[in-house]
Amino acid sequence: MILTSRQREVTACVAAGWPDKITAFHLGLKTDTVHQYVQQIKRITGTGSRAQLAIWWVEMVKQVATEEG
């Protein structure tokens, strides 16, 4: 996968519908840090919104699950 482990954690939280503040609390980060992660992840994945990022994440998880059998 093209994301770091921390980026994957943040992406999973976005896909779960969590706002940055809840994600920050859950991961022990500052809200601003989470916001920066989300912006960076959207650039890396080519997604333009949190909703598109969530869809991208679900597709990636499905792909990995399929490959692992």
Secondary structure, 3 states (H helix, E strand, C coil): CCCCHHHHHHHHHHHCCCCHHHHHHHHCCCHHHHHHHHHHHHHHHCCCCHHHHHHHHHHHHHHHHHHHC
